[in-house]
Amino acid sequence: MSFVELFILAVGLAMDTFAVGICAGLTMAKVSVRKALTIGLYFGIFQAGMPVIGYFLATTFADKIIAYDHWVAFGLLSFIGGKMILDGLKKEESSKNEQTTEFSTKPSKMLPLAIATSIDALAVGVSFAFLQVKLIPAVTLIGLTTLVISIIGIKIGNIFGIKFKSKAQFAGGAVLILIGLKILLEHLEIISF
């Protein structure tokens, strides 16, 4: 994967945290640097760590499914992207009736959120193993991109409100599906970049 492809993938993965950041920003009377950085670090660390776990799980079994790696990558990215799109559509409906309370950065609140928003990154780590992506640069880029996008989401949520939440998840899902399709088409030698 090229740097541009990895960056686009990182942005796609960060759309969940962007959406959560918007929700967090909605509940804050004023966005503090400390609170925004805390939220961004939780998400960035988990988004960077989960691909590492997925990568090492996949390398254990890579020799058994190497002939199908492009299908695995396509399937995982399409599933994750489709789920993000559906979640975005569902949240658009439910967000109209939500009441806001101040967003908490306590570990009991942040850990489940960080894990839930990074499950898709675990699956991406599996595809990294099959595609032989250089792991350290890839996860560093994913972590930093997530950190920045989460903080941007918090600020946007604080300024503009909830109207971008479902659109961000929809866009992130579409990006993941397109990357998966590109990987599949390249491996089937239908296209080449």
Secondary structure, 3 states (H helix, E strand, C coil): CCHHHHHHHHHHHHHHHHHHHHHHHHHCCCCCHHHHHHHHHHHHHHHHHHHHHHHHHHHHHHHHHHHHHHHHHHHHHHHHHHHHHHHHHHHHHHHHHCCCCCCCCCHHHHHHHHHHHHHHHHHHHHHHHHHCCCHHHHHHHHHHHHHHHHHHHHHHHHHHCHHHHHHHHHHHHHHHHHHHHHHHHHHCCCCCC
